[in-house]
Amino acid sequence: MQKATIQLETLTCPSCSQKIENATKSINGVEKESVKVLFNSSKVKFDFDSEKISVEDVEKAITALGYEVMKSQVKAK
């Protein structure tokens, strides 16, 4: 497993955070219990299996919801 943080442009409401959290948790390869959307800092943090998905896959899912990704950071766990 690896840890990732995705910085979003801005989150304007708590329901946006919930929408992103639900979408991220539904991605095969993301450890569902690890997903945290930080409303105040506009960040999405999660652990993932790099053999199943990439951070780019998660970014695409988030941008498909209409949110802009600023940058991503991945760390080995």
C-alpha atoms as an extended CHARMM CRD file, in Angstrom:
* protein
*
        77  EXT
         1         1  MET       CA              0.0000000000        0.0000000000        0.0000000000  PROA      1               0.0000000000
         2         2  GLN       CA              0.9890000000        3.5690000000       -0.6470000000  PROA      2               0.0000000000
         3         3  LYS       CA             -0.2970000000        6.8040000000        0.8310000000  PROA      3               0.0000000000
         4         4  ALA       CA             -1.4590000000        9.6570000000       -1.3660000000  PROA      4               0.0000000000
         5         5  THR       CA             -2.5900000000       13.2310000000       -0.9080000000  PROA      5               0.0000000000
         6         6  ILE       CA             -4.3920000000       15.1080000000       -3.6420000000  PROA      6               0.0000000000
         7         7  GLN       CA             -4.6440000000       18.8940000000       -3.3590000000  PROA      7               0.0000000000
         8         8  LEU       CA             -7.8440000000       20.2530000000       -4.8820000000  PROA      8               0.0000000000
         9         9  GLU       CA             -8.5230000000       23.7730000000       -6.1640000000  PROA      9               0.0000000000
        10        10  THR       CA            -11.1380000000       24.5260000000       -3.4840000000  PROA      10              0.0000000000
        11        11  LEU       CA            -14.0290000000       22.8260000000       -1.7850000000  PROA      11              0.0000000000
        12        12  THR       CA            -16.9680000000       25.1530000000       -1.3800000000  PROA      12              0.0000000000
        13        13  CYS       CA            -19.2680000000       23.0710000000        0.8020000000  PROA      13              0.0000000000
        14        14  PRO       CA            -19.3290000000       19.9960000000        3.0500000000  PROA      14              0.0000000000
        15        15  SER       CA            -21.5340000000       18.1240000000        0.5740000000  PROA      15              0.0000000000
        16        16  CYS       CA            -18.7410000000       18.4760000000       -2.0120000000  PROA      16              0.0000000000
        17        17  SER       CA            -16.4010000000       16.7790000000        0.4500000000  PROA      17              0.0000000000
        18        18  GLN       CA            -18.8830000000       13.9510000000        0.9650000000  PROA      18              0.0000000000
        19        19  LYS       CA            -19.3530000000       13.5010000000       -2.7820000000  PROA      19              0.0000000000
        20        20  ILE       CA            -15.5740000000       13.2060000000       -3.3260000000  PROA      20              0.0000000000
        21        21  GLU       CA            -15.1690000000       10.8850000000       -0.3250000000  PROA      21              0.0000000000
        22        22  ASN       CA            -17.8880000000        8.5250000000       -1.5840000000  PROA      22              0.0000000000
        23        23  ALA       CA            -16.4410000000        8.4610000000       -5.1080000000  PROA      23              0.0000000000
        24        24  THR       CA            -12.9110000000        7.7890000000       -3.8340000000  PROA      24              0.0000000000
        25        25  LYS       CA            -14.0910000000        4.9970000000       -1.5370000000  PROA      25              0.0000000000
        26        26  SER       CA            -15.8460000000        3.3040000000       -4.4590000000  PROA      26              0.0000000000
        27        27  ILE       CA            -12.6260000000        2.9110000000       -6.4780000000  PROA      27              0.0000000000
        28        28  ASN       CA            -11.2550000000       -0.6300000000       -6.5130000000  PROA      28              0.0000000000
        29        29  GLY       CA             -7.7640000000       -0.5510000000       -5.0060000000  PROA      29              0.0000000000
        30        30  VAL       CA             -8.4160000000        2.2970000000       -2.5600000000  PROA      30              0.0000000000
        31        31  GLU       CA             -8.4410000000        1.2970000000        1.1110000000  PROA      31              0.0000000000
        32        32  LYS       CA            -11.9020000000        2.5850000000        1.9890000000  PROA      32              0.0000000000
        33        33  GLU       CA            -11.2340000000        3.1010000000        5.7050000000  PROA      33              0.0000000000
        34        34  SER       CA             -8.2680000000        5.3290000000        4.9070000000  PROA      34              0.0000000000
        35        35  VAL       CA            -10.1310000000        7.9280000000        2.8120000000  PROA      35              0.0000000000
        36        36  LYS       CA            -10.2830000000       11.3670000000        4.3980000000  PROA      36              0.0000000000
        37        37  VAL       CA            -11.4380000000       14.5240000000        2.6690000000  PROA      37              0.0000000000
        38        38  LEU       CA            -10.2030000000       17.5800000000        4.5400000000  PROA      38              0.0000000000
        39        39  PHE       CA            -12.7000000000       20.3510000000        3.7660000000  PROA      39              0.0000000000
        40        40  ASN       CA            -10.7250000000       23.2520000000        5.2780000000  PROA      40              0.0000000000
        41        41  SER       CA             -7.5030000000       22.4540000000        3.4020000000  PROA      41              0.0000000000
        42        42  SER       CA             -9.1500000000       21.0330000000        0.2340000000  PROA      42              0.0000000000
        43        43  LYS       CA             -7.1650000000       17.7850000000        0.4150000000  PROA      43              0.0000000000
        44        44  VAL       CA             -8.0320000000       14.1600000000       -0.1970000000  PROA      44              0.0000000000
        45        45  LYS       CA             -5.8980000000       11.6090000000        1.6680000000  PROA      45              0.0000000000
        46        46  PHE       CA             -6.0700000000        7.8610000000        1.0940000000  PROA      46              0.0000000000
        47        47  ASP       CA             -4.0860000000        4.6200000000        0.9290000000  PROA      47              0.0000000000
        48        48  PHE       CA             -4.0930000000        2.5880000000       -2.2560000000  PROA      48              0.0000000000
        49        49  ASP       CA             -2.7380000000       -0.5760000000       -3.8560000000  PROA      49              0.0000000000
        50        50  SER       CA             -0.4270000000        0.5820000000       -6.6480000000  PROA      50              0.0000000000
        51        51  GLU       CA             -0.7740000000       -2.7870000000       -8.3670000000  PROA      51              0.0000000000
        52        52  LYS       CA             -4.5030000000       -2.1670000000       -8.8600000000  PROA      52              0.0000000000
        53        53  ILE       CA             -4.7450000000        1.5940000000       -9.4540000000  PROA      53              0.0000000000
        54        54  SER       CA             -2.6790000000        4.7580000000       -9.7540000000  PROA      54              0.0000000000
        55        55  VAL       CA             -3.1340000000        8.1880000000       -8.2420000000  PROA      55              0.0000000000
        56        56  GLU       CA             -3.9590000000        9.3800000000      -11.7500000000  PROA      56              0.0000000000
        57        57  ASP       CA             -6.9730000000        7.0350000000      -11.7390000000  PROA      57              0.0000000000
        58        58  VAL       CA             -8.2470000000        8.6860000000       -8.5650000000  PROA      58              0.0000000000
        59        59  GLU       CA             -7.5480000000       12.1480000000       -9.9810000000  PROA      59              0.0000000000
        60        60  LYS       CA             -9.5960000000       11.2900000000      -13.0740000000  PROA      60              0.0000000000
        61        61  ALA       CA            -12.5130000000       10.1620000000      -10.9030000000  PROA      61              0.0000000000
        62        62  ILE       CA            -12.3890000000       13.4370000000       -8.9690000000  PROA      62              0.0000000000
        63        63  THR       CA            -12.1350000000       15.6050000000      -12.0790000000  PROA      63              0.0000000000
        64        64  ALA       CA            -15.0560000000       13.6660000000      -13.6050000000  PROA      64              0.0000000000
        65        65  LEU       CA            -17.1190000000       14.9820000000      -10.6700000000  PROA      65              0.0000000000
        66        66  GLY       CA            -16.2080000000       18.5360000000      -11.7000000000  PROA      66              0.0000000000
        67        67  TYR       CA            -13.4080000000       19.3330000000       -9.2460000000  PROA      67              0.0000000000
        68        68  GLU       CA             -9.9580000000       20.5800000000      -10.2060000000  PROA      68              0.0000000000
        69        69  VAL       CA             -6.8370000000       18.7660000000       -8.9930000000  PROA      69              0.0000000000
        70        70  MET       CA             -3.8900000000       21.0470000000       -8.2080000000  PROA      70              0.0000000000
        71        71  LYS       CA             -1.1740000000       18.5040000000       -7.3390000000  PROA      71              0.0000000000
        72        72  SER       CA             -0.6250000000       15.0480000000       -5.9080000000  PROA      72              0.0000000000
        73        73  GLN       CA              1.9020000000       13.5100000000       -3.5670000000  PROA      73              0.0000000000
        74        74  VAL       CA              2.5370000000        9.7990000000       -3.0890000000  PROA      74              0.0000000000
        75        75  LYS       CA              4.5330000000        8.1970000000       -0.2730000000  PROA      75              0.0000000000
        76        76  ALA       CA              5.4640000000        4.5990000000        0.3290000000  PROA      76              0.0000000000
        77        77  LYS       CA              3.7060000000        3.1720000000        3.3450000000  PROA      77              0.0000000000
